[in-house]
Structure formats: structure tokens, C-alpha cells
């Protein structure tokens, strides 16, 4: 079947988009796996329906404004790629389409303001820290704010941990087995700096020298996810330039960042920077994969059994096909019982800025994820993505939610137990690490 995609509408990523559209045979295997289709029951809110809509727009047969509400409601969780028997590379279509056509649609002033606030705060740790503090003050005036802005305020934490930015070189303990560079992220650096500290602690404990480039910033994944390709490429180029070449891997401990960085070659499609982006992308490795392949030193056995539920972040299990490795590094802790969630690979509703842009759907998905966690009767939830942690904590009462690297670091420190975790005493990491 021929697809006459108008290259003037598709831009430099036209070929990648055409490949995704051509691969889809509209079989419907994606429908049960799509969270928005399951929530809304509308064909055009399924991957199959959205591919049809995007095809019609790119061929000039449908106005982009008619398709846009359905495209906006896509989480970008990529569960459809996991379930697709035809191997449709949906990721090659969604962000490029949002970039080429989604941003041509006229949006309301309040929608434009919300997008502006998101892209001008979240990727910049200093601005984001100020925004959180300002948001705490403005919470008392929330009823006076326009309704579309209230989800942003609802997600603001009541306080922030002390700023603990890492930079420089952290020496391997014992025999040096590898040398890596680590991405510290933007949102994570502000909301949960202990994740980065824990990652450094675990890596150095296992003989890995860690370089944390001082001038690094946002990796661009956030902007890429919402279709701001120009902004995403700028951040991506700055990231590529900030990291050294003489390392064994570029370590990422946030699933959303890792997935976005794996798409750097697509971001730079048709530009001179594509080859360099491809070479850099090949070195990007989730911390769980790196540790699993390295073979880690088992932590001391736990004094008492601990029940830990593992949440699959979409951009790990679907976006990067990483499932066994996070479980493998957690299972090396003797006394830790790893529990699986019912419908565990269903999105929690975070999905970049989705819980800001589509708060009603995100809330329903968050509640279902929390219910699945409660049914496990776990002591603790482990996951590999800061966005998931924020979303799950919003809807979950009871067990705390930690990053897998934090769980390992606590185990190495001999402090992984139900009481310590429940009381929030989860910072055993050296001040200089």
C-alpha cells in the first residue's frame, strides 16, 4: 500500500514516520494494551486510530486540528510497541508528528501559557526550585487560578530536600572495573537528589569510577515528548557536548531520560549531527542494565524479610525493553521478596507532562496503579523513574516509593528494613558522594 506523505508537512523525519505508518496493518492487537483506549473506549484514542489520523493529516486529507485532541491524549507509553505483532515503531511517528504538525494547531492562551511554564521551568533546576517554592505559596489561592493550571499546583511538593548537586570524579572502591559518566537530570536533581547520590554510592561500591560532568543540563527528553523538537535538539546537543568520550558508558537512572536519549538519532534525522548523536546514544545505558551486566557484589543479607513491589516504568519496559535487569539487581539482596503487580506494565499516568496536560485520565491511571500496589501488601515500592515516583506517591497511601538504586544503597549500608524505610530514614550516603 502506498502512503503519499506530504514531506512539507512531515519535515526531515518523513521517512521514519512513513515506515511506522506503513508497518501498521490495523490488526487491533494494540487495543487491549493501550491505557487511553481502555479508559475511553474510543477507536481514535487507540494506537491504530491515532496512526490513521496522523496518516490522514500527513497526506493532506484531514486538518491537524481535528486529529489533535486524540493525539494529545496519547501517553506515549509505547505499550502498543510491545504488543504489536507487526513491529510498528510507533515512537518514530508520535514525537516527530507532534513536532511537525501538532505545533501548527492553534491552542488557547491558557494552553500556551501552561506549555510555556512547563518548558521554561522543569528543564532548568534553578528555575524549577524557585517555581516549587512559589507554588507552595500560591497553593492557598488555587481556587482563584484558571482550572487548567491547577494540576501543576497539585503536583508541587510541600517542601524540597537540600540542594545536593554532584559534580567531578568519584573514585572506584577496590579494584577498578569500569569508568562511566552519569546524567543527573533536571527534575530529579531538584525533587530527589538522593537518587543520584545512591547511584554513585552503588557504582563506586562495585568498582566503578564515576564522572559527573559539571556543565550538563536537561537531556531534551521532556521537550521531545511534547513535540518541541527544536528545543529538544538544543538540549540534546548540549548534553552530547558535555559528556566525555573516554568512558565505558553514559549512565542514566531515569527511564524517561534514557528512552529520550535512545531517540537522539531520530531527533537529528536529516542533520549533520546525526552520526554523532547515534554514537552517543549507543553508549547510553540504564544503571540497572550496567550493574546487571557488570555483576554486582551482593549486599549483606537482610535481618528480616522485606516485601518489595516492582513497578515497571513504561520508558524502561516498553521504550527500552528493559525488564529483567532491574529485577535482577534487586533479587541479589538476600531476604528481599520481589512482588509483581497485576497488569504491571500498564502506565501509571505520569508520562512526562501528561499528568499536567491530561489530569483526569492521569488520575484514573494513578488510582489503578495504587490499587494494584496495595493488593500486593508490600512494604516498599521500587521503580526506575522519577516521574513514576511522583505520580505513584500522589495516589498511594502506605508503602514508600524508592528508586531501585536507593534500595540497593540502603542494603549495602545495612539499613534496608521496614522500619527504616517507613520512617523515611533513607539517607545513608556519604556527604561527599
FILO-985926 format. One record per residue (C-alpha): residue in three letters; x, y, z. Coordinates in Angstrom, 1 decimal, padded with zeros to 4 digits. Layout:
<sites>
<site code="ALA" u="X" v="Y" w="Z"/>
...
</sites>
This chain:
<sites>
<site code="UNK" u="000.0" v="000.0" w="000.0"/>
<site code="UNK" u="001.4" v="003.4" w="-000.9"/>
<site code="UNK" u="001.3" v="006.3" w="001.5"/>
<site code="UNK" u="001.6" v="009.7" w="-000.1"/>
<site code="UNK" u="003.0" v="011.6" w="002.8"/>
<site code="UNK" u="003.5" v="015.3" w="002.1"/>
<site code="UNK" u="007.1" v="016.0" w="003.0"/>
<site code="UNK" u="006.3" v="019.6" w="003.5"/>
<site code="UNK" u="004.0" v="018.6" w="006.3"/>
<site code="UNK" u="006.2" v="015.8" w="007.8"/>
<site code="UNK" u="009.6" v="017.6" w="007.7"/>
<site code="UNK" u="013.0" v="015.9" w="007.9"/>
<site code="UNK" u="011.7" v="012.9" w="009.8"/>
<site code="UNK" u="009.2" v="012.0" w="007.0"/>
<site code="UNK" u="010.9" v="008.7" w="006.1"/>
<site code="UNK" u="010.8" v="007.4" w="009.7"/>
<site code="UNK" u="007.2" v="008.4" w="010.0"/>
<site code="UNK" u="006.3" v="006.7" w="006.8"/>
<site code="UNK" u="008.0" v="003.5" w="008.0"/>
<site code="UNK" u="005.8" v="003.5" w="011.1"/>
<site code="UNK" u="002.6" v="004.1" w="009.2"/>
<site code="UNK" u="003.4" v="001.5" w="006.5"/>
<site code="UNK" u="004.1" v="-001.2" w="009.1"/>
<site code="UNK" u="000.7" v="-000.9" w="010.7"/>
<site code="UNK" u="-001.8" v="-003.5" w="009.4"/>
<site code="UNK" u="-004.6" v="-002.3" w="011.7"/>
<site code="UNK" u="-005.0" v="-005.7" w="013.3"/>
<site code="UNK" u="-006.1" v="-004.3" w="016.7"/>
<site code="UNK" u="-003.7" v="-006.2" w="018.9"/>
<site code="UNK" u="-002.6" v="-002.9" w="020.4"/>
<site code="UNK" u="-006.1" v="-002.1" w="021.7"/>
<site code="UNK" u="-006.0" v="-004.1" w="025.0"/>
<site code="UNK" u="-002.6" v="-002.7" w="025.8"/>
<site code="UNK" u="-003.5" v="001.0" w="025.3"/>
<site code="UNK" u="-004.4" v="002.7" w="028.5"/>
<site code="UNK" u="-006.3" v="005.5" w="026.9"/>
<site code="UNK" u="-008.4" v="003.1" w="024.8"/>
<site code="UNK" u="-009.1" v="001.1" w="027.9"/>
<site code="UNK" u="-010.2" v="004.3" w="029.7"/>
<site code="UNK" u="-012.1" v="006.0" w="027.0"/>
<site code="UNK" u="-013.2" v="003.2" w="024.7"/>
<site code="UNK" u="-012.8" v="005.3" w="021.6"/>
<site code="UNK" u="-011.2" v="003.9" w="018.4"/>
<site code="UNK" u="-009.4" v="007.2" w="017.7"/>
<site code="UNK" u="-007.9" v="007.1" w="021.2"/>
<site code="UNK" u="-006.1" v="003.8" w="020.3"/>
<site code="UNK" u="-002.7" v="003.5" w="018.6"/>
<site code="UNK" u="-004.5" v="002.1" w="015.5"/>
<site code="UNK" u="-006.8" v="005.1" w="015.4"/>
<site code="UNK" u="-004.1" v="007.6" w="016.0"/>
<site code="UNK" u="-001.9" v="006.2" w="013.3"/>
<site code="UNK" u="-004.9" v="006.5" w="010.9"/>
<site code="UNK" u="-005.4" v="010.1" w="012.0"/>
<site code="UNK" u="-001.8" v="011.1" w="011.6"/>
<site code="UNK" u="-001.6" v="009.4" w="008.2"/>
<site code="UNK" u="-004.7" v="011.4" w="007.0"/>
<site code="UNK" u="-003.1" v="014.7" w="008.3"/>
<site code="UNK" u="000.3" v="013.9" w="006.7"/>
<site code="UNK" u="-001.4" v="013.1" w="003.4"/>
<site code="UNK" u="-003.3" v="016.4" w="003.4"/>
<site code="UNK" u="-006.7" v="014.7" w="003.8"/>
<site code="UNK" u="-007.5" v="015.9" w="007.3"/>
<site code="UNK" u="-007.0" v="019.1" w="009.2"/>
<site code="UNK" u="-004.5" v="018.7" w="012.0"/>
<site code="UNK" u="-006.9" v="020.5" w="014.4"/>
<site code="UNK" u="-009.4" v="017.6" w="014.1"/>
<site code="UNK" u="-006.9" v="015.0" w="015.0"/>
<site code="UNK" u="-005.1" v="016.9" w="017.7"/>
<site code="UNK" u="-007.4" v="016.1" w="020.8"/>
<site code="UNK" u="-006.8" v="012.4" w="020.2"/>
<site code="UNK" u="-003.0" v="012.8" w="019.6"/>
<site code="UNK" u="-002.8" v="015.0" w="022.8"/>
<site code="UNK" u="-004.4" v="012.2" w="024.8"/>
<site code="UNK" u="-001.7" v="009.7" w="023.8"/>
<site code="UNK" u="000.6" v="008.9" w="026.8"/>
<site code="UNK" u="003.5" v="007.9" w="024.6"/>
<site code="UNK" u="003.9" v="004.9" w="026.9"/>
<site code="UNK" u="004.7" v="002.7" w="023.9"/>
<site code="UNK" u="002.8" v="-000.3" w="025.3"/>
<site code="UNK" u="001.5" v="-000.7" w="021.8"/>
<site code="UNK" u="005.0" v="-001.4" w="020.5"/>
<site code="UNK" u="005.3" v="-004.3" w="023.0"/>
<site code="UNK" u="002.0" v="-005.9" w="021.9"/>
<site code="UNK" u="002.3" v="-005.2" w="018.2"/>
<site code="UNK" u="002.9" v="-008.4" w="016.1"/>
<site code="UNK" u="004.0" v="-006.3" w="013.1"/>
<site code="UNK" u="006.7" v="-004.4" w="015.0"/>
<site code="UNK" u="005.3" v="-000.9" w="014.3"/>
<site code="UNK" u="007.9" v="001.6" w="015.6"/>
<site code="UNK" u="005.2" v="003.9" w="017.0"/>
<site code="UNK" u="007.9" v="006.1" w="018.6"/>
<site code="UNK" u="009.2" v="007.0" w="015.1"/>
<site code="UNK" u="005.8" v="008.6" w="014.5"/>
<site code="UNK" u="004.5" v="010.2" w="017.7"/>
<site code="UNK" u="007.1" v="012.7" w="018.7"/>
<site code="UNK" u="008.0" v="013.6" w="015.0"/>
<site code="UNK" u="004.3" v="014.1" w="014.3"/>
<site code="UNK" u="003.8" v="016.3" w="017.3"/>
<site code="UNK" u="006.8" v="018.3" w="016.2"/>
<site code="UNK" u="005.8" v="018.7" w="012.6"/>
<site code="UNK" u="002.0" v="019.0" w="012.8"/>
<site code="UNK" u="000.9" v="019.3" w="016.4"/>
<site code="UNK" u="002.6" v="022.6" w="016.9"/>
<site code="UNK" u="000.8" v="024.1" w="013.9"/>
<site code="UNK" u="-002.6" v="023.7" w="015.7"/>
<site code="UNK" u="-003.8" v="026.9" w="017.4"/>
<site code="UNK" u="-004.2" v="026.5" w="021.1"/>
<site code="UNK" u="-005.9" v="028.6" w="023.7"/>
<site code="UNK" u="-003.9" v="031.2" w="025.5"/>
<site code="UNK" u="-004.1" v="029.2" w="028.7"/>
<site code="UNK" u="-002.8" v="026.1" w="027.0"/>
<site code="UNK" u="000.1" v="028.1" w="025.5"/>
<site code="UNK" u="000.8" v="029.5" w="028.9"/>
<site code="UNK" u="000.9" v="026.1" w="030.5"/>
<site code="UNK" u="003.3" v="024.8" w="027.8"/>
<site code="UNK" u="005.5" v="027.8" w="028.3"/>
<site code="UNK" u="005.6" v="027.4" w="032.1"/>
<site code="UNK" u="006.5" v="023.7" w="031.8"/>
<site code="UNK" u="009.3" v="024.2" w="029.2"/>
<site code="UNK" u="010.7" v="027.2" w="030.9"/>
<site code="UNK" u="010.9" v="025.7" w="034.4"/>
<site code="UNK" u="011.2" v="021.9" w="034.6"/>
<site code="UNK" u="014.4" v="021.6" w="032.4"/>
<site code="UNK" u="016.2" v="024.3" w="034.5"/>
<site code="UNK" u="016.9" v="023.2" w="038.1"/>
<site code="UNK" u="017.3" v="026.7" w="039.4"/>
<site code="UNK" u="014.1" v="027.9" w="037.9"/>
<site code="UNK" u="012.3" v="024.7" w="038.9"/>
<site code="UNK" u="013.4" v="025.1" w="042.5"/>
<site code="UNK" u="012.1" v="028.7" w="042.6"/>
<site code="UNK" u="008.8" v="027.5" w="040.9"/>
<site code="UNK" u="008.2" v="024.9" w="043.6"/>
<site code="UNK" u="008.7" v="027.4" w="046.4"/>
<site code="UNK" u="006.4" v="029.9" w="044.6"/>
<site code="UNK" u="003.9" v="027.1" w="044.0"/>
<site code="UNK" u="003.9" v="026.3" w="047.7"/>
<site code="UNK" u="002.9" v="030.0" w="048.5"/>
<site code="UNK" u="000.3" v="030.1" w="045.8"/>
<site code="UNK" u="-001.5" v="026.9" w="046.8"/>
<site code="UNK" u="-003.7" v="028.9" w="049.1"/>
<site code="UNK" u="-005.0" v="030.8" w="046.1"/>
<site code="UNK" u="-005.6" v="027.7" w="044.0"/>
<site code="UNK" u="-009.4" v="028.2" w="043.7"/>
<site code="UNK" u="-008.7" v="031.6" w="042.0"/>
<site code="UNK" u="-006.5" v="030.1" w="039.4"/>
<site code="UNK" u="-007.7" v="029.0" w="035.9"/>
<site code="UNK" u="-008.7" v="025.3" w="036.1"/>
<site code="UNK" u="-006.1" v="024.1" w="033.5"/>
<site code="UNK" u="-003.3" v="025.5" w="035.8"/>
<site code="UNK" u="-004.4" v="023.7" w="039.0"/>
<site code="UNK" u="-002.9" v="020.3" w="038.2"/>
<site code="UNK" u="000.6" v="022.0" w="038.2"/>
<site code="UNK" u="000.0" v="023.3" w="041.7"/>
<site code="UNK" u="-001.4" v="020.0" w="042.8"/>
<site code="UNK" u="001.8" v="018.2" w="041.9"/>
<site code="UNK" u="004.0" v="020.7" w="043.8"/>
<site code="UNK" u="005.7" v="019.1" w="046.8"/>
<site code="UNK" u="005.2" v="020.7" w="050.2"/>
<site code="UNK" u="009.0" v="021.1" w="050.5"/>
<site code="UNK" u="012.3" v="020.3" w="048.9"/>
<site code="UNK" u="015.4" v="018.4" w="050.1"/>
<site code="UNK" u="018.6" v="020.3" w="050.5"/>
<site code="UNK" u="020.3" v="021.0" w="047.2"/>
<site code="UNK" u="022.9" v="018.4" w="046.7"/>
<site code="UNK" u="024.3" v="018.6" w="043.2"/>
<site code="UNK" u="027.1" v="016.2" w="042.3"/>
<site code="UNK" u="030.0" v="017.0" w="040.0"/>
<site code="UNK" u="033.5" v="015.9" w="039.4"/>
<site code="UNK" u="035.1" v="012.4" w="039.8"/>
<site code="UNK" u="034.1" v="009.7" w="042.3"/>
<site code="UNK" u="036.8" v="007.0" w="042.7"/>
<site code="UNK" u="036.0" v="003.3" w="042.5"/>
<site code="UNK" u="036.3" v="001.3" w="045.7"/>
<site code="UNK" u="038.6" v="-001.7" w="045.5"/>
<site code="UNK" u="039.7" v="-002.9" w="042.1"/>
<site code="UNK" u="038.6" v="-000.5" w="039.3"/>
<site code="UNK" u="036.3" v="-002.4" w="036.9"/>
<site code="UNK" u="034.9" v="000.4" w="034.8"/>
<site code="UNK" u="034.7" v="004.1" w="034.2"/>
<site code="UNK" u="031.4" v="005.8" w="033.4"/>
<site code="UNK" u="029.8" v="009.3" w="033.2"/>
<site code="UNK" u="026.5" v="009.9" w="034.8"/>
<site code="UNK" u="023.5" v="012.0" w="033.9"/>
<site code="UNK" u="022.0" v="013.7" w="036.9"/>
<site code="UNK" u="018.8" v="015.0" w="035.3"/>
<site code="UNK" u="016.9" v="018.2" w="035.9"/>
<site code="UNK" u="013.6" v="017.5" w="037.7"/>
<site code="UNK" u="015.3" v="014.6" w="039.6"/>
<site code="UNK" u="018.1" v="016.8" w="040.7"/>
<site code="UNK" u="015.6" v="019.1" w="042.5"/>
<site code="UNK" u="013.0" v="016.6" w="043.8"/>
<site code="UNK" u="015.1" v="013.6" w="044.6"/>
<site code="UNK" u="018.9" v="014.3" w="044.7"/>
<site code="UNK" u="019.3" v="011.2" w="046.8"/>
<site code="UNK" u="018.7" v="009.0" w="043.8"/>
<site code="UNK" u="021.9" v="010.4" w="042.2"/>
<site code="UNK" u="023.8" v="010.0" w="045.4"/>
<site code="UNK" u="022.6" v="006.4" w="045.8"/>
<site code="UNK" u="023.6" v="005.7" w="042.2"/>
<site code="UNK" u="027.1" v="007.0" w="042.7"/>
<site code="UNK" u="027.4" v="005.0" w="046.0"/>
<site code="UNK" u="026.3" v="001.7" w="044.4"/>
<site code="UNK" u="028.5" v="002.2" w="041.3"/>
<site code="UNK" u="031.7" v="003.1" w="043.3"/>
<site code="UNK" u="031.0" v="000.3" w="045.7"/>
<site code="UNK" u="031.2" v="-002.1" w="042.8"/>
<site code="UNK" u="034.5" v="-000.8" w="041.5"/>
<site code="UNK" u="033.2" v="001.8" w="039.0"/>
<site code="UNK" u="034.7" v="005.2" w="038.7"/>
<site code="UNK" u="032.0" v="007.8" w="038.1"/>
<site code="UNK" u="032.4" v="011.1" w="036.3"/>
<site code="UNK" u="029.6" v="013.6" w="036.7"/>
<site code="UNK" u="030.1" v="016.4" w="034.1"/>
<site code="UNK" u="029.6" v="019.8" w="035.8"/>
<site code="UNK" u="028.0" v="021.6" w="032.8"/>
<site code="UNK" u="025.3" v="019.1" w="032.0"/>
<site code="UNK" u="021.7" v="020.1" w="031.9"/>
<site code="UNK" u="018.4" v="018.7" w="030.6"/>
<site code="UNK" u="018.8" v="015.9" w="028.1"/>
<site code="UNK" u="015.9" v="017.1" w="026.0"/>
<site code="UNK" u="013.5" v="014.2" w="026.6"/>
<site code="UNK" u="010.8" v="016.4" w="028.1"/>
<site code="UNK" u="010.6" v="018.7" w="025.1"/>
<site code="UNK" u="010.9" v="015.8" w="022.7"/>
<site code="UNK" u="007.9" v="014.1" w="024.3"/>
<site code="UNK" u="005.6" v="017.0" w="023.7"/>
<site code="UNK" u="006.8" v="017.7" w="020.2"/>
<site code="UNK" u="009.2" v="020.6" w="020.7"/>
<site code="UNK" u="011.9" v="019.1" w="018.5"/>
<site code="UNK" u="013.9" v="022.3" w="018.2"/>
<site code="UNK" u="014.2" v="022.8" w="021.9"/>
<site code="UNK" u="014.9" v="019.0" w="022.4"/>
<site code="UNK" u="017.8" v="019.1" w="019.8"/>
<site code="UNK" u="019.4" v="022.1" w="021.5"/>
<site code="UNK" u="019.3" v="020.3" w="024.9"/>
<site code="UNK" u="020.5" v="017.1" w="023.3"/>
<site code="UNK" u="023.4" v="018.7" w="021.6"/>
<site code="UNK" u="024.5" v="020.4" w="024.9"/>
<site code="UNK" u="024.3" v="017.0" w="026.6"/>
<site code="UNK" u="026.4" v="015.3" w="023.9"/>
<site code="UNK" u="029.0" v="018.1" w="024.1"/>
<site code="UNK" u="029.1" v="017.9" w="027.9"/>
<site code="UNK" u="030.0" v="014.3" w="028.2"/>
<site code="UNK" u="033.5" v="012.8" w="027.8"/>
<site code="UNK" u="034.2" v="010.2" w="025.1"/>
<site code="UNK" u="036.6" v="008.1" w="027.1"/>
<site code="UNK" u="034.1" v="006.3" w="029.3"/>
<site code="UNK" u="032.6" v="002.8" w="029.1"/>
<site code="UNK" u="029.0" v="004.1" w="029.3"/>
<site code="UNK" u="026.8" v="007.1" w="029.9"/>
<site code="UNK" u="024.8" v="006.1" w="032.9"/>
<site code="UNK" u="021.1" v="007.1" w="033.2"/>
<site code="UNK" u="018.9" v="006.4" w="036.2"/>
<site code="UNK" u="015.7" v="007.9" w="034.9"/>
<site code="UNK" u="013.7" v="005.8" w="032.4"/>
<site code="UNK" u="012.2" v="008.8" w="030.7"/>
<site code="UNK" u="015.7" v="010.3" w="030.1"/>
<site code="UNK" u="017.1" v="007.0" w="028.9"/>
<site code="UNK" u="014.3" v="006.5" w="026.4"/>
<site code="UNK" u="014.5" v="010.0" w="025.0"/>
<site code="UNK" u="018.3" v="009.8" w="024.7"/>
<site code="UNK" u="017.9" v="006.5" w="022.8"/>
<site code="UNK" u="016.0" v="008.5" w="020.2"/>
<site code="UNK" u="018.7" v="011.1" w="019.6"/>
<site code="UNK" u="019.4" v="009.7" w="016.1"/>
<site code="UNK" u="015.7" v="010.3" w="015.3"/>
<site code="UNK" u="015.9" v="013.8" w="016.7"/>
<site code="UNK" u="018.8" v="014.7" w="014.5"/>
<site code="UNK" u="017.3" v="013.0" w="011.4"/>
<site code="UNK" u="018.5" v="014.9" w="008.3"/>
<site code="UNK" u="021.1" v="016.9" w="010.1"/>
<site code="UNK" u="024.9" v="016.9" w="010.2"/>
<site code="UNK" u="024.8" v="015.8" w="013.9"/>
<site code="UNK" u="023.0" v="012.5" w="013.3"/>
<site code="UNK" u="026.2" v="010.3" w="013.3"/>
<site code="UNK" u="027.5" v="011.9" w="016.5"/>
<site code="UNK" u="024.0" v="011.5" w="018.1"/>
<site code="UNK" u="023.9" v="007.9" w="017.1"/>
<site code="UNK" u="027.4" v="007.2" w="018.5"/>
<site code="UNK" u="026.4" v="008.9" w="021.8"/>
<site code="UNK" u="023.1" v="007.2" w="022.0"/>
<site code="UNK" u="024.8" v="003.7" w="021.8"/>
<site code="UNK" u="026.7" v="004.5" w="025.0"/>
<site code="UNK" u="023.6" v="005.5" w="027.0"/>
<site code="UNK" u="022.9" v="002.7" w="029.5"/>
<site code="UNK" u="020.3" v="002.5" w="032.3"/>
<site code="UNK" u="022.0" v="001.9" w="035.6"/>
<site code="UNK" u="020.2" v="-001.4" w="036.2"/>
<site code="UNK" u="021.5" v="-002.8" w="032.9"/>
<site code="UNK" u="025.0" v="-001.7" w="033.6"/>
<site code="UNK" u="025.1" v="-003.2" w="037.0"/>
<site code="UNK" u="023.4" v="-006.4" w="035.9"/>
<site code="UNK" u="026.0" v="-006.9" w="033.1"/>
<site code="UNK" u="028.9" v="-005.9" w="035.4"/>
<site code="UNK" u="027.8" v="-008.4" w="038.0"/>
<site code="UNK" u="027.4" v="-006.7" w="041.4"/>
<site code="UNK" u="028.6" v="-007.5" w="044.9"/>
<site code="UNK" u="025.7" v="-008.9" w="046.9"/>
<site code="UNK" u="024.7" v="-006.6" w="049.8"/>
<site code="UNK" u="024.6" v="-008.1" w="053.3"/>
<site code="UNK" u="021.6" v="-010.3" w="053.9"/>
<site code="UNK" u="018.6" v="-008.6" w="055.4"/>
<site code="UNK" u="017.9" v="-009.2" w="059.1"/>
<site code="UNK" u="014.2" v="-009.6" w="058.3"/>
<site code="UNK" u="012.4" v="-010.4" w="055.1"/>
<site code="UNK" u="011.2" v="-007.4" w="053.1"/>
<site code="UNK" u="008.4" v="-007.4" w="050.6"/>
<site code="UNK" u="009.2" v="-005.1" w="047.6"/>
<site code="UNK" u="006.8" v="-004.5" w="044.7"/>
<site code="UNK" u="008.5" v="-003.6" w="041.5"/>
<site code="UNK" u="006.8" v="-001.0" w="039.2"/>
<site code="UNK" u="007.8" v="-001.2" w="035.5"/>
<site code="UNK" u="008.3" v="002.3" w="034.2"/>
<site code="UNK" u="006.9" v="002.5" w="030.7"/>
<site code="UNK" u="010.1" v="004.0" w="029.2"/>
<site code="UNK" u="012.1" v="001.1" w="030.6"/>
<site code="UNK" u="009.9" v="-001.9" w="029.8"/>
<site code="UNK" u="008.3" v="-000.6" w="026.6"/>
<site code="UNK" u="010.6" v="002.2" w="025.4"/>
<site code="UNK" u="013.9" v="000.4" w="026.1"/>
<site code="UNK" u="012.8" v="-003.3" w="026.5"/>
<site code="UNK" u="014.4" v="-003.4" w="030.0"/>
<site code="UNK" u="012.6" v="-005.8" w="032.3"/>
<site code="UNK" u="014.9" v="-008.5" w="033.7"/>
<site code="UNK" u="017.8" v="-006.3" w="034.7"/>
<site code="UNK" u="016.1" v="-004.1" w="037.4"/>
<site code="UNK" u="014.6" v="-007.2" w="038.9"/>
<site code="UNK" u="018.0" v="-009.0" w="038.8"/>
<site code="UNK" u="019.8" v="-006.4" w="040.8"/>
<site code="UNK" u="017.0" v="-006.3" w="043.4"/>
<site code="UNK" u="016.9" v="-010.1" w="043.7"/>
<site code="UNK" u="020.6" v="-010.1" w="044.6"/>
<site code="UNK" u="019.5" v="-008.8" w="048.1"/>
<site code="UNK" u="019.1" v="-011.9" w="050.2"/>
<site code="UNK" u="015.9" v="-011.6" w="052.2"/>
<site code="UNK" u="014.1" v="-009.3" w="049.7"/>
<site code="UNK" u="011.0" v="-010.8" w="048.2"/>
<site code="UNK" u="010.2" v="-009.2" w="044.9"/>
<site code="UNK" u="006.5" v="-008.9" w="044.1"/>
<site code="UNK" u="004.8" v="-008.4" w="040.7"/>
<site code="UNK" u="001.9" v="-006.1" w="040.1"/>
<site code="UNK" u="-001.3" v="-007.1" w="038.4"/>
<site code="UNK" u="-001.2" v="-005.6" w="034.9"/>
<site code="UNK" u="002.2" v="-004.4" w="035.9"/>
<site code="UNK" u="003.2" v="-002.9" w="032.5"/>
<site code="UNK" u="000.2" v="-000.5" w="032.4"/>
<site code="UNK" u="001.2" v="003.1" w="032.6"/>
<site code="UNK" u="000.8" v="004.9" w="036.0"/>
<site code="UNK" u="-000.3" v="008.1" w="034.2"/>
<site code="UNK" u="002.9" v="010.2" w="034.7"/>
<site code="UNK" u="004.3" v="010.1" w="031.1"/>
<site code="UNK" u="006.4" v="013.2" w="031.0"/>
<site code="UNK" u="004.0" v="016.1" w="031.5"/>
<site code="UNK" u="000.8" v="014.0" w="030.9"/>
<site code="UNK" u="-000.4" v="014.4" w="034.5"/>
<site code="UNK" u="-000.3" v="018.1" w="033.9"/>
<site code="UNK" u="-001.8" v="018.1" w="030.4"/>
<site code="UNK" u="-004.4" v="015.4" w="030.9"/>
<site code="UNK" u="-005.0" v="015.3" w="034.7"/>
<site code="UNK" u="-008.3" v="013.4" w="034.6"/>
<site code="UNK" u="-007.0" v="010.4" w="032.6"/>
<site code="UNK" u="-003.7" v="010.5" w="034.6"/>
<site code="UNK" u="-005.6" v="010.4" w="037.9"/>
<site code="UNK" u="-007.6" v="007.3" w="036.9"/>
<site code="UNK" u="-004.4" v="005.5" w="035.8"/>
<site code="UNK" u="-002.7" v="006.6" w="039.0"/>
<site code="UNK" u="-005.5" v="005.3" w="041.2"/>
<site code="UNK" u="-005.5" v="001.9" w="039.4"/>
<site code="UNK" u="-001.7" v="001.6" w="039.8"/>
<site code="UNK" u="-002.1" v="002.4" w="043.5"/>
<site code="UNK" u="-004.8" v="-000.2" w="043.9"/>
<site code="UNK" u="-002.6" v="-002.8" w="042.2"/>
<site code="UNK" u="000.3" v="-002.0" w="044.6"/>
<site code="UNK" u="-002.0" v="-002.2" w="047.7"/>
<site code="UNK" u="-003.1" v="-005.7" w="046.6"/>
<site code="UNK" u="000.5" v="-006.9" w="046.9"/>
<site code="UNK" u="000.6" v="-006.0" w="050.6"/>
<site code="UNK" u="004.2" v="-004.9" w="050.1"/>
<site code="UNK" u="006.5" v="-003.0" w="052.5"/>
<site code="UNK" u="008.1" v="-000.9" w="049.7"/>
<site code="UNK" u="007.7" v="000.0" w="046.1"/>
<site code="UNK" u="010.8" v="000.1" w="043.8"/>
<site code="UNK" u="010.9" v="001.7" w="040.4"/>
<site code="UNK" u="013.4" v="003.3" w="038.0"/>
<site code="UNK" u="011.9" v="006.7" w="037.0"/>
<site code="UNK" u="011.4" v="009.9" w="038.9"/>
<site code="UNK" u="008.1" v="010.7" w="037.1"/>
<site code="UNK" u="006.6" v="007.4" w="038.1"/>
<site code="UNK" u="007.7" v="008.0" w="041.7"/>
<site code="UNK" u="006.0" v="011.4" w="041.9"/>
<site code="UNK" u="002.8" v="010.1" w="040.3"/>
<site code="UNK" u="002.5" v="006.9" w="042.4"/>
<site code="UNK" u="003.2" v="008.8" w="045.6"/>
<site code="UNK" u="000.4" v="011.2" w="044.8"/>
<site code="UNK" u="-002.1" v="008.3" w="044.7"/>
<site code="UNK" u="-000.6" v="005.8" w="047.1"/>
<site code="UNK" u="-001.1" v="005.8" w="050.8"/>
<site code="UNK" u="001.1" v="003.5" w="052.8"/>
<site code="UNK" u="004.2" v="001.9" w="051.4"/>
<site code="UNK" u="007.0" v="004.3" w="050.4"/>
<site code="UNK" u="008.3" v="004.6" w="046.9"/>
<site code="UNK" u="012.0" v="004.5" w="046.2"/>
<site code="UNK" u="014.3" v="004.2" w="043.2"/>
<site code="UNK" u="015.9" v="000.8" w="042.8"/>
<site code="UNK" u="019.4" v="002.4" w="043.3"/>
<site code="UNK" u="018.2" v="003.7" w="046.6"/>
<site code="UNK" u="017.1" v="000.3" w="047.7"/>
<site code="UNK" u="020.5" v="-001.2" w="046.8"/>
<site code="UNK" u="022.4" v="001.6" w="048.6"/>
<site code="UNK" u="020.3" v="001.1" w="051.7"/>
<site code="UNK" u="021.0" v="-002.6" w="051.5"/>
<site code="UNK" u="024.8" v="-002.0" w="051.2"/>
<site code="UNK" u="024.6" v="000.3" w="054.3"/>
<site code="UNK" u="022.7" v="-002.4" w="056.3"/>
<site code="UNK" u="019.7" v="-000.1" w="056.7"/>
<site code="UNK" u="017.2" v="-001.7" w="054.4"/>
<site code="UNK" u="014.3" v="-002.7" w="056.7"/>
<site code="UNK" u="010.6" v="-002.0" w="057.0"/>
<site code="UNK" u="011.1" v="000.4" w="060.0"/>
<site code="UNK" u="013.9" v="002.5" w="058.4"/>
<site code="UNK" u="012.1" v="002.8" w="055.1"/>
<site code="UNK" u="008.7" v="003.5" w="056.7"/>
<site code="UNK" u="010.2" v="006.3" w="058.9"/>
<site code="UNK" u="011.9" v="007.9" w="055.9"/>
<site code="UNK" u="015.4" v="007.4" w="057.2"/>
<site code="UNK" u="016.8" v="006.7" w="053.8"/>
<site code="UNK" u="019.9" v="008.8" w="053.5"/>
<site code="UNK" u="022.9" v="006.7" w="054.5"/>
<site code="UNK" u="025.0" v="008.0" w="051.6"/>
<site code="UNK" u="028.3" v="009.9" w="052.4"/>
<site code="UNK" u="028.0" v="013.7" w="052.1"/>
<site code="UNK" u="030.8" v="013.8" w="049.6"/>
<site code="UNK" u="029.4" v="011.0" w="047.3"/>
</sites>
